[in-house]
């Protein structure tokens, strides 16, 4: 039967898109133009990773790696805002590390209820009621909702255990955890019987601690040989590391001292990604299988040398239960000391990062691929581009006003931009037409008007009225009326 334990998964997340704002005009009897009343669009739903104590594996993400939160609803007339998209909560086990595909750690989720926003939902667009101002009393446009964030993340489960068992394959680690706790790992007389970590809860007096039985180590494990890397990540959080040594092995070239030296070399080569150094963790040596006479003699022979290294040594037998009680209480004492030495957890702090006084919030660079072109980078200009409906002239004019207030036009003029210069913001490129005299001679429009909207091919009301008069009276209708007046 295949194992159903999965401790690594790659997930593909998509947060919900924000709903578009609504462009609407209030209408009722005797009030044909009652002002703008378009509502805002709803925000898109977030994708959250939440620690659940009832989840112990990443199996669900292995079979269902794609997830998407709900989209925000559209705004409606009558100042009705769209509903927010449904937030998607994904349950993960305690000890889950969230990383990018490049290996950068984003979050270490430990403890029930710990939450991480894995993908941020898009903002809903503002309706024309929210965009109304003294200069623009009845906007004929609304802002678009922003797309939700999409991310590919790597989840790795790293066991949360107080005691980690180290040892070569078939050293007796699974047997040890099975007799000290209620865990029931697979036990057999061949190497790599344990393919997945096993956790056991152990009680020693008033102390309760957890022990991890993980796949066996071999030389070269720090380089990925055998199940090395799959094993080593599960001992990064352990308070004490226990060397389980098989004193009854018949393999040539192996003895307790060489086994411990080989494992210590692998630990020294491994660098925990969560920080710290495995060399600083307390060590305990367990000489196993002393119920066999030859093994008991070997244990008694190597014990003085191990103690000379400053190691605590225990001789045990999982078959006869000899020495288990002493080992249990000794491990409890080490765990209690480790816990007492840890600094008290600090309450979460709110970190404020104010913008520097000389930070304009955007940058203007020369386009390396096109002569005379410019690229504008910055979170606000790029967000405004995503919110703009470029099929609406008034919405484009509003975007130009926002960029002007941010200071984009002044910087473009200083960089040498001229009317018609290609400017790229995000995925949109357009020709720059300055609206303020930032070093460029331009004509200002009157208050309440937008000269940029006058340069359009749209037929106005006056032109339509003149066309109707010509169809009714003919092209000479005006002259005939003048002649009649003269007579």
N, C-alpha and C positions, 0 to 999 in steps of 0.2 A: 504493500500500500504506500503510495507516494505521500511525502510529508506535506502537511497543510500549514506549516510554519513558513512565513515569508518575512524577512527582515530588511528587504530593500525593494523599493518600487519607484518607477518614474511615472509621474502624473502630469497630465496636460489640463490646465485649468483655464476657464474663461469666465470672467465676471460679467454681470448683466450690463447691457447698454442703457444709457439714460434715455428717457422719452423726450420727444421733441416738444417744444413749447407751442402754444396755439396763438395764431393771429386772428382775432375776432373783434367785432364792433358791437357794442350793446345796442339793441333795437327794441323799441316798444312804441305803442301808439303815441303820436304827437312828439316823439323823440327819435327821429330816424337815425341820428348820429349821436348816440349816448355816450361815446367814448370807448376806448379799448377795454375789453374784458376777457382777453385770452389768458388762460391759466398756464402755470408752469408744468413741465413734464416731470415725471417721477424719476428718482434716482435708481440706477441699476443696482441689483443685489450684489453683495460681496460673497466671496468664497472664504470660509473660515475653517481652520484646522483646530479642533477642540480635543483635549485629552480626556479620554473616557476610561475609567478604571476597569470596565468590563471588556475592553478590547485589548488583546494580547498579541496581535500579529497584524501585518500589513497585507494580509491575503486579499481583502476586498479590493485594494488598489491594484493588485497584480492582475485581477480579472477585469476590473472596470477602471482603467486609468484616465478616462476622459470625464470631465465634469463641467457643468455650466450652471451659473446662477440665473435667476429670472430677470427679464428686461423690465425697465420702468415703462409705465403707460404714458400715452400721449396726454398733454394738457387739453382742456376743452373750454368752450365758451362759457360765459357766465361765471368767470373767475374760478372754475373748477380745476384743481390741480390733479395731475395724473398720479395713480398709485405707485408706490415704490416697488421695485422688483423684489422677489422673494430671495432672502439670504440663504445660501447653501452652507450647512454645517457638516463637515466631514470628520468623523470620529477616528482618532488615532490613539495608539497605546502610549503610556507614559514612557519617556526615554526616547521619543522620536526626534531626530535631528533633521531639520529642513535645510536643504542646500540647493544652490544653482547647479546647472550641468557642468560648470567649470570648477565645482568643489568649494565655492564660497558658502560659509555657514550663515544662514539667515536667522535661524531660531533653534533653540534647544528646549523642547517641550517636556517639562517634568512636572508632575503634580496634577491631580484631578482638576479639571476646569480651566487649565492653562489654554489660552486662545492666541492664535496667530492669524492675521489677515493675509491670506496667501495671494488673493487677487482682489483689487479694489474695483468696485462698481463705478460705472460712468455717471457723471453728473447729469441731471435733467436740464433741458434747455429752458430759458426764461420765456414766458409768454409776453405778448405785447403790452399787457397791463403793467407788468413789472418794468418794462423798458420805457414807459412814458416819462417825459420830463418837460421842463418849460420850453426847451428848444424843439422837442419832438413830442407834440401833444398826442398824436394819434399814430403811433408806428404801424406801418402796414407789413410788419414782418415779425418773426419770433426766432429765437435761437434754437439751433439743433441740439439734441442730446449728444453727450460724448460717448464714444465706444468704451466698453468695459476693458479692463486690463486682461491680457492673456499671458500666461506664464507656463513654462515647463520646469518642474521642480523635481528634485530627487529626495525621497524620504528614506532614511536609514534608522532602524531600530537598534538602540544600544542599551543593553540590559541595565536596569536599575537594581543593583545587588550590592550588599555589603562585603561579601566574601566571594572571591573568584578562584576557582580551582584550576591550577596549571598542571600539565603533565603530558607525557607521551601517550599515544593511543594505547588503550588497554591497561592503563596504569591503575584503574580502579576508581576513577572519579565518579562515574555513574553509580557504582555500588555504594560509595561513601554518602552521596546525597540521598540515596534511596533509604539508607538505614538511619540517617539523621533527621529526615523530614518525611512528609507524606508524598513527596514527588515519586513518580513511577517511570523513570527513564528506561529506555531499552538497554538491556545488558546482555552481552554475548562475548565469546572468546575470540573475536577477530578485530583487527584495527578499524578505526573510524566507525564504530558502532553508533556513536553519538554524532548526528549530522546537524542537529539544531540545538540551541541553548535550552537548558532545563533549569527552572527556578524552584527552589524549595525554601519554605519558611521554617526556621529553627527557633526553639525556645530554650533558653538556659537561665533558670531562675526568673528574674524580672526582666531580663533582656530578650528581645525578639529581634532577630536579624534574618536577612535573606542570603542564600548561597546560590551561585550560578555554576552549573555544570555545562561547559561548552566544548565544542569539538577539540580533539587533541592536537598538540603542537608537534611539529617536526622541524629539523634544521632547514632554514630557508623560508620559514613561515612569514617573516617580515617582508619578504619579496613576493609573497602570494602563493608559495608552494603549499600543496595539500589544501587544508581549509584555514590556512593561517590568517589571512586578512579577515575572513568571516568570523574567526575566533577573536582576534585581538581587539576588534572594535567593541566587543561586549565586556571587556574588563576595564575600560577607560574610567568607569565611575566607581570601581570597587575600592573599599576602604583598606582591605588587606588581601594579599595574594598568597595562596597556599600551594606549595609544590607537593603534589602527590607522586611519590616515587614507588615504582614497582621493584621490590627487593627480591622477587622470585623470578625475574625474567631470565630466559635462556638465550637471548640474542647475544651473539658475540660482539665484543667491543663496547658493551653497555654496562654501566654500574651507576649507583646513585649519584656520585659526585659528578661524573661526566654528563649525566642527564640534566642535573641542575645547572651546570655551567652552560650547556647548550641552550636551555630555555632562557637563561638570563641574557645570553648574547642576543637572542631574538628580541627580547623585551627592550634591550638597550638600542637596538636598531629601529624599533617602531616609535614613531612620533604621534602621540594622540592628537587628533584634530580638535578635541575639546579643550586643549590646553593642559598644562601640568606635565609631570614626568613620572613614568611608571617606576623609575628607580627610587623615588621618594616614598613609595608605599611600603608599609610593614610586610615582612615575609615570615611565613611559617612553613616548616618542612614536615611532611607526614610520610613516614616510612611504613608502607602498606604491606599486607600479606605476611605478617610475622607469625601467623599460625603454622606456617611451613618452617621446619627446623633450619634449613639452609638460609632462608630469608631472615630469620631471627638472628642468626649468627652474623650475617652481613650487616644488618641494621645496627647491631651492637658494635661492630667494627668501625663503621663510618660515623657514628654519632659524635664521638669526641671531636673529629675534624670539623663537622658542621657547626657544633657549638662554638668551636674556636673562631669561626667566621662571624659569630654574633647572632646566629639563627636559633630560633626556638624550634626544638625537635620533639616530635611525638611519634611513638611506635604504636601502630594500631593494626587491627584485623577486622575487616568488615564482615568476615564470615563468623568469627567467634565473638564479635563486639568488644574485643579487648582494647582498652585505651580510648574509647569513643567519648566517655563522659568527661575525662580530663581535657580532651581536645575541644569539646563543645564549650566548656566554660572558659578555656583559654582564648578561643576565638571571640566569645562574647566580651571578654575584658578588653581585647584589642579594639573591637568595634566601638565599645563605649568610650574608650580614650580618644579614638579618632573623631567621634561625634563631638566630644567635649572640646576638642582643639579647633573645631571649625568655627569661624566667626558667625556671630548671630546674623540672621538674614535681615537686610535693611529694607525698610518700606520702599515701595516704588516711588521714584522721584519724577516729577514733571520737568522735562528739560525744554527750556525755551531757547530757540536759536534765532535771535532777531537778525534781520537783514542789515548788512553793513551800509553805512550812510552813503558810500560811494558805489554801491551795487545797483546798477540800473535795472537788473532783472532780465537783461537780454544782451546779446552780443551781435555785432555786425561784422561779417568776414567777407573777403573777396572770394568769389566762386572760382576754384582752381580749374574747373572744366569749361568755363565760358568767360571770355574777356569782357570786362565792363559789367559783369553781373555780380550780385551780392547775395549772401545767405544770412538770414536772421535766425538765431537760435535763442531759445528761452522757453520756460514752461508756460508763461502767460501768452505770448504771441502764438505759440503752437496750439494752445488750448482754444484761443479765439478763432483760429483758422478752422478747427474742427467744428466749432459752434456755428459757423457762418454758412448760410444758404446762398451760394454764389449765383443762383438763378434769380435772385431778388436784388434789384439795384439799390434799394434803400438799405438792405442788410449789408451790402458791400460798403455803402457810405458809412454805416455805423461802425464797421470794422476799421475803416480808415480813420475815423474819429478816435477810436480806442488806441490805435497805434500811434496817432499823433500825440495824444495825451501822455502816452508812455515815453515819448521822446524819440521814437524810431526815426521820424522824418529828419529831425535835427542831426542825428548821428549819420544817417545816410548822406545828407548834404556835406557834412564834414569829411566823409570818406571819399567824396568825389562823385557821388551819384548825380545824374542829370535826368530830366524828364524822359521817360521811355526806357530807363535802365531796367533790365530784368532783375527781379527780386524774388527769392525763394524763401518761403516760410513753411516748414513741415513738408507736405507733399504737394503744395500749390506754388506755382510760379506765375507772377503777373508783372506787368509793366508799371513802374512807379510813376505816379502823377502827383506831385506835391500839392498839398492844400494849404500850407502855411509858408510864409516867406523866410524859410530857414536857409538863407543864403541863395535862394532861387527866386527870380522875379515871377510872381504869380498874382492873379487877380483874386481878391477876396470877395466872397459873396455876402449878400446882406443877411441881417439877422433873421433866423427862422427859415432860411433857404439853404439849398445845397447845390452849388454850381456843378458838382459832379453828376447830379441827377439830371441836370438840364442837357448834358451831352449824351443824349440817348435817342435812339430811333423810334421810340414809342410815340404814337400820335396823341397829342394833347387834346383837351376839351375845346380850346379855341380853334384849332385846326379842323376838328370834326364839324364845328358849327359853321365855319367858312365853307367847307365842302358841301354841306347841306344847302346853304344859300346859293352856291353856284349851280347846283343841280336844279334848284327851284326857279331862279331868275335868269340863269345863263351867265356866261362870263362878262357880258356887257351890262348887266343889271344896274350896277352902281353908276355908270356913266349916264344911262338913260334917266335915272332919277335926278342927277345933277342938272341935266339939260332942262328937264321939266321945271325944276326950281327956278332956273334963270328966266324962263318964259313967264 
